[in-house]
């Protein structure tokens, strides 16, 4: 299940880091947020699953989920993490459209198993993706097509997946190993040079937009929108 994007939302920083470390070891791409207020302003449709703590500062995980479902109209799977273990809380969670409910304290192995189970249930139906528009470049996530100034750009499947990974996580630096794990998964064994070659090809095909594919020396690649603005 490598490459799925997960957002962990909890005001306990240590717990966030533990979950992030262990989920990334399973091949997931993991971001963290430390409050519901921080989370609501994020582009949540890029995630395949949200892990939400119920008891947070001003806004609870329940309230956040309500906003995600009713105001943002997003169907991204949600798993609640909570110190409470009552039937009423579980019913509240499920009434808000959550997909699972894990009571603290829990084992990391339990969380990983629940995450995989929810993704296995939901990935077959898929989720509606939005088009990504950057200046005059349009990335159609569903049809896997790219247009620049209304002209098609022909990327290979691997090139498209690399570009989408970087664009959906702008300014986050991905190492060559992370890109290989996400794009090639367990299909074949490839070397670091393969990533560099594909990045070079993408840059050429995107023209001036290729400048946004930045190499952070010693770290890897990212998509930096400031390079084309």
Backbone bond lengths (Angstrom), bond angles and torsions (degrees), N, CA, C in turn:
res aa  C-N    CA-C-N  psi(-1)  N-CA   C-N-CA  omega(-1)  CA-C   N-CA-C  phi
1 X - - - 1.456 - - 1.531 110.73 -
2 X 1.296 116.27 29.12 1.454 120.56 -178.01 1.529 110.25 -64.40
3 X 1.332 115.11 146.19 1.445 120.25 173.74 1.509 115.36 95.93
4 X 1.334 119.07 -13.29 1.456 120.14 177.36 1.529 109.62 -69.38
5 X 1.332 115.63 140.86 1.462 121.12 -176.71 1.525 110.38 -98.76
6 X 1.314 116.06 128.92 1.464 122.18 -178.23 1.523 109.20 -125.64
7 X 1.335 115.78 138.68 1.459 121.15 173.24 1.517 108.68 -111.95
8 X 1.332 116.50 123.27 1.463 122.55 176.88 1.523 108.05 -100.67
9 X 1.336 116.63 124.39 1.464 121.23 -178.80 1.532 108.67 -121.31
10 X 1.325 116.11 111.88 1.464 120.98 -178.93 1.518 107.70 -159.84
11 X 1.338 116.95 141.08 1.461 118.85 -179.65 1.529 112.98 -83.13
12 X 1.329 116.89 0.51 1.468 121.04 173.71 1.520 108.20 -94.10
13 X 1.325 116.28 103.47 1.454 120.58 -174.40 1.531 112.41 -60.83
14 X 1.321 116.70 -40.37 1.465 119.92 -179.30 1.526 111.15 -61.56
15 X 1.323 116.13 -41.46 1.464 119.64 179.71 1.521 110.76 -65.87
16 X 1.320 116.28 -40.15 1.471 119.82 177.44 1.520 111.08 -58.39
17 X 1.327 115.76 -44.56 1.462 119.93 -177.80 1.529 111.19 -67.22
18 X 1.329 116.85 -38.03 1.470 120.18 177.85 1.516 110.70 -63.69
19 X 1.334 116.58 -46.52 1.465 120.43 179.63 1.520 110.74 -64.77
20 X 1.317 117.21 -42.79 1.466 121.37 179.68 1.530 110.47 -59.82
21 X 1.316 116.88 -48.28 1.465 121.69 -178.50 1.528 111.37 -59.14
22 X 1.335 116.21 -48.17 1.457 119.68 -175.54 1.526 112.84 -73.85
23 X 1.315 117.82 -36.31 1.468 120.07 177.51 1.529 110.70 -68.84
24 X 1.322 116.72 -38.07 1.465 119.23 177.30 1.527 110.97 -65.82
25 X 1.323 117.36 -32.63 1.465 120.19 175.70 1.523 111.74 -64.57
26 X 1.337 116.34 -22.62 1.464 121.47 176.89 1.529 111.97 -87.62
27 X 1.336 116.67 -0.69 1.465 120.40 177.41 1.508 115.38 98.80
28 X 1.352 117.90 2.41 1.456 120.49 178.58 1.533 110.15 -80.51
29 X 1.329 115.55 155.30 1.461 121.83 171.06 1.521 106.14 -97.75
30 X 1.338 117.44 121.47 1.460 120.73 -169.28 1.526 111.84 -124.82
31 X 1.333 115.92 129.10 1.458 122.85 169.76 1.533 107.86 -112.58
32 X 1.330 116.11 159.24 1.473 119.77 177.91 1.516 109.82 -128.80
33 X 1.317 115.58 150.69 1.468 123.24 172.07 1.516 106.74 -137.96
34 X 1.338 116.56 148.55 1.459 120.09 -172.01 1.534 113.93 -108.54
35 X 1.334 117.03 8.82 1.462 120.03 176.10 1.518 109.57 -161.31
36 X 1.330 115.26 158.61 1.455 120.02 176.47 1.523 110.48 -67.37
37 X 1.349 115.99 -35.77 1.456 120.34 -179.52 1.531 110.93 -62.72
38 X 1.314 116.86 -39.75 1.466 120.91 177.04 1.523 110.27 -66.75
39 X 1.311 116.28 -38.84 1.460 121.57 -174.24 1.516 112.99 -68.93
40 X 1.313 117.41 -39.73 1.461 120.55 -172.19 1.516 112.39 -63.63
41 X 1.333 117.56 -21.11 1.464 120.85 179.88 1.519 113.33 -91.64
42 X 1.324 117.04 -0.38 1.463 120.55 -179.77 1.523 111.02 -83.90
43 X 1.336 115.73 160.98 1.458 120.85 175.17 1.530 107.52 -81.73
44 X 1.318 115.54 88.34 1.460 120.61 -169.93 1.521 113.63 -76.76
45 X 1.318 117.63 -18.62 1.462 118.72 -177.85 1.526 113.07 -70.85
46 X 1.339 117.28 -8.65 1.463 118.77 178.92 1.527 112.08 -83.23
47 X 1.356 116.43 -8.85 1.462 119.47 -177.87 1.529 111.27 -93.94
48 X 1.323 114.94 148.42 1.463 121.37 177.31 1.523 111.42 -90.23
49 X 1.340 117.20 -17.08 1.462 120.85 -179.42 1.521 109.69 -164.18
50 X 1.349 115.83 144.22 1.460 121.88 175.97 1.521 109.76 -115.95
51 X 1.330 116.77 132.41 1.467 122.87 171.77 1.518 106.57 -105.59
52 X 1.348 117.60 108.81 1.454 121.78 -173.74 1.522 111.92 -112.94
53 X 1.329 116.10 126.23 1.466 120.15 170.55 1.520 108.36 -73.21
54 X 1.312 117.41 142.13 1.469 120.72 -179.16 1.527 111.01 -79.71
55 X 1.322 117.04 -50.06 1.462 121.52 -173.63 1.523 110.54 -92.55
56 X 1.337 116.17 95.76 1.459 121.29 176.52 1.522 108.43 -123.68
57 X 1.336 117.91 -177.01 1.460 123.19 -174.89 1.509 116.50 -51.79
58 X 1.342 116.62 -109.85 1.459 120.97 -174.79 1.528 112.04 -72.65
59 X 1.312 116.61 -41.84 1.457 120.67 -178.20 1.522 109.57 -110.83
60 X 1.312 117.07 126.77 1.465 120.88 -179.35 1.526 111.22 -78.61
61 X 1.320 115.18 166.01 1.454 119.96 174.69 1.510 112.49 -62.58
62 X 1.344 116.76 -33.14 1.462 120.78 177.32 1.535 110.41 -62.61
63 X 1.335 115.26 -46.34 1.470 119.68 -179.43 1.530 110.52 -65.09
64 X 1.326 116.15 -39.74 1.467 120.42 177.75 1.524 110.56 -61.06
65 X 1.323 116.66 -45.34 1.461 120.80 179.56 1.524 110.93 -61.74
66 X 1.316 115.99 -39.21 1.465 120.19 178.69 1.523 110.57 -61.45
67 X 1.325 116.55 -42.88 1.462 120.29 178.40 1.532 111.12 -65.66
68 X 1.329 115.89 -39.79 1.458 119.81 -179.78 1.527 110.75 -63.21
69 X 1.320 116.29 -42.68 1.459 120.44 -177.20 1.531 112.75 -78.19
70 X 1.344 117.33 -46.59 1.459 120.42 -171.10 1.525 113.69 -89.92
71 X 1.336 117.13 -37.61 1.458 119.91 -177.53 1.527 112.44 -92.99
72 X 1.323 116.31 -44.33 1.467 119.70 -179.44 1.525 112.25 -85.70
73 X 1.337 116.70 -15.00 1.471 122.43 178.20 1.530 112.31 58.21
74 X 1.337 116.70 37.45 1.461 121.23 -178.77 1.528 110.39 -100.01
75 X 1.320 115.33 143.78 1.463 121.01 -178.63 1.523 112.36 -108.95
76 X 1.323 117.53 13.25 1.462 121.22 -179.67 1.531 109.48 -54.95
77 X 1.336 118.53 134.44 1.470 120.78 179.33 1.527 112.36 -58.71
78 X 1.337 116.04 142.18 1.463 122.16 -178.96 1.526 109.59 -127.49
79 X 1.326 115.81 132.23 1.465 121.91 170.19 1.526 107.37 -117.42
80 X 1.336 116.68 125.82 1.457 120.87 178.00 1.523 110.45 -87.67
81 X 1.344 115.35 140.41 1.455 123.09 172.14 1.525 106.68 -113.97
82 X 1.322 118.23 126.37 1.454 118.53 -175.46 1.517 112.65 -148.96
83 X 1.345 114.78 148.30 1.463 120.69 175.44 1.519 110.72 -80.88
84 X 1.331 116.48 -14.02 1.451 121.03 178.58 1.523 110.39 -85.73
85 X 1.303 116.52 147.07 1.465 120.49 -179.81 1.525 109.12 -139.54
86 X 1.315 114.74 67.81 1.458 119.11 179.29 1.515 109.42 -126.18
87 X 1.320 115.93 154.89 1.463 120.22 179.50 1.521 111.24 -61.09
88 X 1.346 116.95 -37.95 1.461 119.96 -178.60 1.525 111.94 -62.38
89 X 1.332 115.62 -42.18 1.468 118.60 179.11 1.520 110.96 -65.92
90 X 1.320 116.53 -40.30 1.466 119.78 178.22 1.522 110.34 -62.45
91 X 1.337 116.13 -43.27 1.464 119.95 179.34 1.523 111.09 -63.90
92 X 1.339 116.53 -39.22 1.469 120.17 176.92 1.522 110.42 -59.87
93 X 1.330 115.18 -45.76 1.463 119.74 179.83 1.512 112.31 -59.75
94 X 1.303 116.86 -47.87 1.460 119.89 -177.97 1.528 111.72 -69.20
95 X 1.339 116.92 -31.90 1.468 119.26 177.78 1.522 111.69 -66.95
96 X 1.327 116.23 -23.97 1.460 120.89 178.06 1.522 112.24 -86.92
97 X 1.317 116.00 0.80 1.462 119.76 176.08 1.503 114.66 92.47
98 X 1.342 117.26 22.71 1.457 117.89 176.74 1.526 110.01 -76.55
99 X 1.325 115.74 159.39 1.455 120.92 -176.62 1.517 112.65 -101.70
100 X 1.339 117.28 -17.53 1.456 120.98 176.71 1.523 108.02 -164.61
101 X 1.347 115.02 170.79 1.458 121.77 -170.36 1.524 106.82 -149.30
102 X 1.347 117.29 117.07 1.458 121.39 -176.48 1.526 109.39 -118.68
103 X 1.312 117.03 124.97 1.459 121.65 -178.49 1.533 110.82 -89.21
104 X 1.338 115.78 137.68 1.453 121.46 173.70 1.526 109.34 -82.04
105 X 1.334 119.26 149.09 1.469 125.58 -4.48 1.524 111.16 -76.21
106 X 1.307 115.53 148.65 1.463 119.95 -179.91 1.520 108.86 -133.44
107 X 1.293 116.34 161.92 1.459 120.66 174.41 1.527 108.59 -90.23
108 X 1.316 116.13 149.28 1.459 120.52 178.13 1.520 110.07 -60.79
109 X 1.335 116.43 -37.33 1.471 120.13 178.98 1.520 110.93 -61.16
110 X 1.328 116.66 -35.94 1.460 120.30 178.20 1.526 110.40 -65.37
111 X 1.331 116.58 -44.57 1.463 120.28 179.57 1.525 110.50 -61.33
112 X 1.317 117.14 -46.12 1.467 120.99 -179.66 1.525 110.60 -60.08
113 X 1.321 116.79 -42.93 1.463 120.68 179.84 1.526 110.86 -63.62
114 X 1.331 116.99 -42.34 1.467 120.43 179.74 1.526 110.67 -66.96
115 X 1.317 117.08 -40.95 1.465 121.20 178.38 1.533 110.31 -59.49
116 X 1.313 116.22 -47.39 1.466 119.81 -179.67 1.528 111.33 -64.13
117 X 1.327 116.21 -37.50 1.463 119.87 -179.65 1.523 110.79 -65.12
118 X 1.332 117.07 -44.00 1.461 120.53 179.82 1.527 110.58 -65.34
119 X 1.312 117.20 -42.95 1.459 120.09 179.25 1.529 111.27 -64.60
120 X 1.316 116.91 -37.89 1.468 119.77 177.01 1.520 111.35 -63.01
121 X 1.335 116.96 -35.38 1.467 120.59 -179.99 1.516 111.92 -74.19
122 X 1.321 116.96 -34.24 1.462 119.72 -170.33 1.522 114.49 -100.02
123 X 1.333 117.92 -22.11 1.471 118.52 -172.76 1.521 112.59 -68.01
124 X 1.336 118.39 -26.22 1.460 120.72 -178.74 1.521 111.60 -67.65
125 X 1.341 116.61 -31.28 1.464 119.72 179.32 1.517 110.98 -83.50
126 X 1.329 116.32 -22.29 1.457 120.07 179.63 1.516 111.62 71.01
127 X 1.310 116.15 176.12 1.458 120.39 176.36 1.521 108.28 -137.22
128 X 1.295 115.46 146.99 1.459 120.82 -176.91 1.517 109.95 -67.49
129 X 1.310 115.94 124.25 1.453 120.84 179.03 1.527 110.13 -97.83
130 X 1.308 116.71 147.36 1.447 121.33 175.41 1.514 109.45 -92.27
131 X 1.346 115.82 151.22 1.448 119.10 171.74 1.523 108.91 -67.40
132 X 1.312 116.46 147.62 1.458 121.73 177.40 1.527 107.30 -106.30
133 X 1.319 116.68 123.73 1.459 121.49 -178.90 1.523 109.38 -117.23
134 X 1.321 115.78 122.27 1.458 122.07 178.15 1.526 107.25 -126.95
135 X 1.335 115.05 106.82 1.457 120.17 -174.49 1.538 109.10 53.75
136 X 1.326 118.10 -114.43 1.468 121.29 -179.01 1.531 111.97 -105.57
137 X 1.319 116.24 17.22 1.472 120.70 176.30 1.518 109.30 -106.27
138 X 1.320 116.84 129.50 1.455 122.64 177.83 1.516 109.29 -117.08
139 X 1.342 115.38 128.38 1.459 120.97 175.41 1.521 107.54 -111.30
140 X 1.322 116.39 113.77 1.464 121.89 178.12 1.526 107.17 -90.42
141 X 1.335 115.47 104.52 1.467 120.53 -173.31 1.528 111.42 -66.85
142 X 1.324 117.16 -36.40 1.466 120.43 -177.74 1.517 112.67 -70.91
143 X 1.331 116.76 -47.75 1.478 120.26 -176.34 1.520 112.55 -88.34
144 X 1.351 116.19 -5.88 1.471 121.63 178.99 1.528 111.43 61.48
145 X 1.322 116.00 39.89 1.459 120.61 -179.65 1.523 110.21 -119.62
146 X 1.334 114.61 152.32 1.458 120.96 178.50 1.521 108.98 -127.47
147 X 1.331 114.93 135.79 1.457 121.23 176.86 1.518 108.71 -126.31
148 X 1.324 117.08 134.61 1.455 122.41 172.83 1.511 107.38 -123.70
149 X 1.326 116.18 118.46 1.466 122.92 -174.99 1.528 109.96 51.81
150 X 1.342 114.67 44.39 1.469 123.60 177.11 1.530 114.05 66.56
151 X 1.315 116.87 14.48 1.461 120.91 176.54 1.533 108.81 -111.94
152 X 1.346 116.87 133.45 1.472 119.27 -177.50 1.519 112.59 -68.62
153 X 1.322 114.74 144.34 1.468 122.25 174.51 1.523 106.47 -116.03
154 X 1.299 116.75 122.57 1.465 120.86 -174.70 1.525 111.24 -94.83
155 X 1.330 114.76 102.16 1.463 120.71 175.33 1.525 109.15 -104.31
156 X 1.327 115.72 149.52 1.464 119.32 172.58 1.535 108.30 -72.39
157 X 1.323 116.09 170.05 1.464 120.47 -179.85 1.527 110.83 -58.56
158 X 1.327 117.41 -44.83 1.464 120.66 -178.63 1.525 111.08 -67.55
159 X 1.328 116.05 -40.24 1.464 119.50 178.80 1.524 110.67 -62.77
160 X 1.332 116.59 -42.56 1.461 120.32 179.20 1.526 110.89 -62.36
161 X 1.330 117.17 -42.79 1.461 120.78 -178.45 1.527 111.55 -65.86
162 X 1.321 116.80 -37.91 1.467 119.89 177.13 1.524 110.07 -64.48
163 X 1.332 116.15 -47.68 1.464 120.07 -179.19 1.517 110.92 -61.44
164 X 1.330 117.32 -44.76 1.465 120.59 -178.51 1.530 111.06 -62.89
165 X 1.319 116.70 -41.58 1.469 120.82 178.44 1.523 110.61 -57.73
166 X 1.324 116.54 -46.17 1.465 120.28 -176.81 1.525 111.77 -73.29
167 X 1.329 117.17 -39.12 1.467 120.62 -179.16 1.522 111.21 -67.28
168 X 1.340 117.45 -40.32 1.463 120.65 -178.74 1.528 112.56 -72.59
169 X 1.324 116.57 -12.86 1.472 121.07 179.92 1.525 109.22 -128.94
170 X 1.339 115.21 55.02 1.454 120.46 -172.36 1.519 112.92 -56.51
171 X 1.327 113.79 135.02 1.465 125.44 178.63 1.522 113.43 72.26
172 X 1.337 117.34 -1.59 1.469 118.68 171.79 1.525 107.81 -85.58
173 X 1.311 116.36 129.50 1.462 121.02 -177.21 1.530 109.90 -87.59
174 X 1.333 115.40 126.86 1.459 121.41 176.76 1.523 108.92 -108.76
175 X 1.318 116.52 129.59 1.457 120.00 175.85 1.530 109.41 -69.09
176 X 1.297 116.54 163.81 1.468 120.03 177.13 1.524 110.43 -59.96
177 X 1.337 115.86 -37.85 1.468 119.84 -179.96 1.533 111.05 -63.77
178 X 1.329 116.77 -40.85 1.467 120.22 178.88 1.516 111.30 -65.29
179 X 1.332 116.51 -40.12 1.469 120.25 178.32 1.523 110.34 -65.07
180 X 1.328 116.29 -41.75 1.467 119.50 178.74 1.520 111.07 -63.83
181 X 1.328 117.03 -42.60 1.467 120.50 179.76 1.525 111.38 -62.76
182 X 1.339 116.08 -37.58 1.463 120.07 -177.03 1.528 111.80 -76.43
183 X 1.324 117.04 -45.31 1.469 121.18 -172.59 1.519 112.28 -84.92
184 X 1.325 116.66 -44.90 1.458 119.02 -177.07 1.523 112.62 -94.18
185 X 1.317 116.04 -17.40 1.468 122.54 179.45 1.529 109.48 48.32
186 X 1.344 116.83 -125.46 1.466 119.49 -178.09 1.532 112.20 -104.25
187 X 1.343 116.45 15.02 1.463 119.82 -172.74 1.526 112.70 -66.70
188 X 1.315 115.31 -54.48 1.462 120.23 -175.24 1.520 109.23 -142.90
189 X 1.305 114.98 167.06 1.457 120.28 174.20 1.519 107.79 -95.78
190 X 1.334 116.27 120.65 1.460 120.08 179.61 1.517 108.86 -125.28
191 X 1.324 115.99 159.20 1.450 121.04 -179.98 1.512 111.54 -99.87
192 X 1.341 115.33 169.47 1.463 120.55 179.35 1.523 111.50 -55.82
193 X 1.317 116.01 -36.08 1.461 120.69 -176.70 1.525 111.34 -61.63
194 X 1.327 117.58 -28.81 1.463 121.29 179.46 1.518 110.61 -61.50
195 X 1.326 116.89 -41.78 1.464 120.95 178.23 1.518 110.25 -63.73
196 X 1.328 117.33 -45.62 1.467 121.46 -179.68 1.520 111.29 -59.67
197 X 1.321 116.13 -43.13 1.469 120.55 -179.24 1.529 110.76 -63.01
198 X 1.329 116.74 -43.41 1.456 120.26 179.59 1.523 111.87 -66.26
199 X 1.317 117.10 -40.33 1.467 120.84 177.23 1.527 109.99 -60.82
200 X 1.334 117.28 -43.44 1.465 121.65 179.21 1.522 110.81 -60.18
201 X 1.321 116.63 -42.51 1.470 120.43 179.14 1.526 111.50 -65.07
202 X 1.330 115.73 -42.03 1.471 119.57 179.36 1.527 110.02 -61.63
203 X 1.315 117.60 -44.32 1.459 121.89 -179.86 1.528 110.88 -56.88
204 X 1.307 116.12 -45.76 1.465 120.45 -178.68 1.523 110.99 -63.25
205 X 1.329 116.44 -42.13 1.465 120.31 -177.15 1.524 112.44 -70.86
206 X 1.333 117.52 -28.98 1.465 121.01 -177.74 1.519 113.00 -86.69
207 X 1.323 117.85 -6.75 1.455 120.17 179.95 1.521 111.63 62.75
208 X 1.336 116.67 -129.54 1.474 120.38 -177.43 1.523 112.05 -63.10
209 X 1.343 117.18 -27.23 1.465 120.01 179.12 1.528 111.45 -70.37
210 X 1.310 116.84 -18.08 1.451 120.25 178.51 1.515 113.23 -65.67
211 X 1.342 116.49 -19.30 1.461 120.17 178.27 1.532 112.21 -63.12
212 X 1.331 115.68 -22.08 1.465 119.57 -178.19 1.525 112.41 -75.57
213 X 1.325 117.42 -14.44 1.469 121.10 175.87 1.525 107.34 -83.41
214 X 1.310 115.53 97.70 1.468 121.50 -170.10 1.518 110.75 -104.24
215 X 1.321 115.60 137.89 1.458 121.74 174.82 1.521 109.04 -96.57
216 X 1.334 117.00 114.85 1.457 121.44 174.28 1.521 107.41 -89.57
217 X 1.306 115.84 103.47 1.454 121.54 -171.37 1.529 112.06 -52.03
218 X 1.328 114.88 126.55 1.452 120.98 178.98 1.511 114.41 86.49
219 X 1.350 116.77 -8.12 1.463 120.55 -177.52 1.526 112.98 -119.46
220 X 1.327 117.05 -51.51 1.461 119.13 -178.46 1.513 111.16 149.95
221 X 1.350 116.00 -145.73 1.461 120.96 -174.06 1.523 111.53 -121.63
222 X 1.342 114.55 152.57 1.458 120.51 173.28 1.524 109.07 -148.06
223 X 1.317 116.02 167.99 1.465 121.92 175.14 1.514 107.06 -106.84
224 X 1.341 116.25 113.72 1.466 122.35 -176.35 1.514 108.50 -113.15
225 X 1.330 116.27 102.29 1.461 121.89 -176.53 1.522 112.42 -59.90
226 X 1.326 117.16 -28.95 1.472 120.87 -177.69 1.528 111.90 -62.08
227 X 1.312 116.89 -21.03 1.458 120.86 -178.41 1.521 112.91 -71.27
228 X 1.340 116.71 -17.34 1.475 118.68 -179.07 1.521 111.98 -116.65
229 X 1.325 117.74 0.57 1.473 120.38 179.49 1.525 110.06 -96.93
